């Protein structure tokens, strides 16, 4: 979405983790001691992703993606420096992978097969990670072995049946193809809730505790805590 001046006062409240932001200029990303790769990466694609952290001095916490997998850098941006925001859900609604330059990439092939199955769950979902970045920016960042990152939105009480359906869909991301041509992409699905986020796969493993990622950092929670009604949930 394009941002207007009237959006700025409430922009920090509108943005959520995984949202991609286009900046006015590479220098708008504030990094105290930027690694050498940061400015070239931003000059190639002036986009950053919203991080799961509390705002500092009115700035939005973001992450910068470099060309290598180990090149990630935390930064902050002033809301006035943001020209546009692309959400994971917007990419899903637009079926962005259908017109992508590399639609045959394993992760995007998996996404094309998975999309109708996720739609059938009734959950709000979107594309994040490298696939989301490439679809939003047109910058080729996916590698052959890249995972497909999916975001699922859920409120309380948790839609357990829909999440179970989504988990089954993620386990079979690609339709059957000849073995010699089959290239699977691992699907990493994250469930975003008012309390924080947890891995969908972990939710259905044996055991009563799992890791919840909140603005204050990760913490262990019980399944009972996650299944409580919305009025008892407190934001991190």
N, C-alpha and C positions, 0 to 999 in steps of 0.2 A: 504494500500500500504506500502511496505517496503521502508524505507528512506535511501538514499545514501548520501555520504559526499557532493556531488555536489548540493544536494537539500538544504543544510543548509543555505546558504546565502540568499535564497529567501523564506525560509520556512514560516516565519511570514506572507508573502504576500499570500501564498497558503492556509493557514489554515482559516477556517470559523467557526462561532458559530455552535455548535452541533457536530463538528468533535470529534471523540474519539481518544485519544493518549495513546499509551503504552509506559511506562517509563522504563529506564534501571534499576532503583531501587526506592523503596518507598521514600528514602531521597531526590530524585531529585525534589520533589514537595516542593517549598519554601513557608512555612507558618510561619509568625512571631511568633504567639502564638497558636500552633495547639491544638485543643481540644483532649481529651484522646482517642477518637475513630478513629482519622485520621490515625495514623500509622498502627493499626491493619487492617483497611479497605484497605489501600494501599498494605499491605503485602498479603492480601487475593486476591487482584486484582489490580496490579499496573497500573491502567488506570485512566485517567482524561478526562474531557470534556472541549473543548474550550469555554471560556466565551465571551460575547459581551462587550468587554472593550478594551481600548487602551493599547498596550504593554508598559511595564515599564522597563527601563534599559535593553532593548533588550530581555526581557523575554516574553513568551507567557502567557496571562491570562487564567487560567483554573479553573475548579471547581472540588472538590472531593466529591464523593457520599459515604455516610455512610449507614449502614444497616437499619436505621430508616428514615422515610420520612422527619423528621425535622433535619436530620444530613446532612448538606451541608456546604462546606467550600471553600472560595475563596483562590486561590494559584497562583503561577507563576512558570514556568519551563523554563530552558535554552533550546533553540532549539537542542543543542547537546545531550540532555538527552532523546530525543524522538526516540524510535526505530521504531515505526509504527504508521500509521494513518488510521483509518477506518471512512469513511464518511457515513452519512445517506443514500446517493444515492447508495453507494457501497452495503450496506445491502439490499436495494430494488432490485438492479440488480441481486444480487446473490440469491434472494429468500431465505434468511437466515432462515426464519421462518419454511420452509418446513423440515429442518433437525434439528431444535432446540429440545433440550431435553424435553422442556415443550411446545411442539407445541399445546397441548390442552388447554393451559391457555386462559382465555377469551380475553385478549388483543391480543394474537397471533392468535386466531381464528378470531377475528375481522379483523386483518391485512390480513390474508389469503383471506377473503371475499372482503376486500376493494381494494387490490392490482390491480386486473384486471380493476376495475372501474377507479382507478387513472391513470393507464396506458392509458386508452381510452381517457383521457383528453388531452394527448399530453404534459402535463407538466412534468418537471423534479421534482421528489419527492423522499423523503427518510424517514427513520424511526429514531426517536430521543427518548429522555427521557429514562424511565426505560426499555422499549422494545428494544430500540437501544443498550443500555448498556448490557443487558442480551444477545442479539444476538451476539454482538461483542466479549464479554468476556467469555461467558458461565457461568457467575456468576448469580445465581437465585436471582433477586432483585424485580421482579414483585410480587405484592400482588393481591389478588382476586379482589379488587376494583380499581386497577391501571387503569389510563387513557391510551389510545394509543396516543402517540405524533407523529404527522406527520409534515414534513417540505416540503413546496412547493417552488420552485425557480421561480421567475418571474422578467422580466426586464420591461422597459418602452417602449411604452405604455402598461399598464397592459392588459393581455389577459382575459378580463372580462368574456367572454363566457366560457372559459375553467375553470376559477375559480368558476363560478356559477355551472358548472357541477361537479367540485370537492366538492363543498359545499353540493350538493344534495347527492353525494356518501357518504360523511362522516356522514350524518344524518341517513343513512341506512347501517351501517357498517356490520351488520350480515344478512345472508339470513334467511328466515323464518324457524324456527324449532319448534318442539312441545313446548308449553308454559312451561311445567314442566322442560324442559331441557334448556330453553333459558337463557343465562347469557350474558347480553350486556356489552360492554366496551365503555365508553365515548371516542369520538375521539376529540382530541384537535389539530387542524391544524393551523400552523403558516406559513404565506407567507413571504418569504425572498426576499427583493428587494435591489437595490443599495442604497436606502435611509435608509433602516432599515427593521424591520419586524413588521407585524401586524396580528392580529387574523383573520382568514378567516371568522368565524362566525360573528365577529363584523363588517366586511366589508359589510355584507348584512343585517344588522339591519337598522331600520329606524334612520335617523339622518345623518348629514353631517360631523361630526367629529369622529375621532377614535384615539386610542393610537398607536403611532409608537415607537418601541424600537430601539434605535441606540447606537453606542459606547459611545456617550456622555450622555446617559440616556434616559428615556422615555419622549415623548412630544406629545401634541395633534396636529393633522394635519387635514386638510380638505380632502374630497374625491377628490376634484379638484387637490390638490397638488400631490396625489398619481397617478392620471391618466395623469400627464403631460408627454411629450416625454422625452426620455433618455437624450437628450442634455441639458435639463434644470434642470435635477436632480443633486443634489450635495450630495456626500457621507457624512454621519454624522461624 
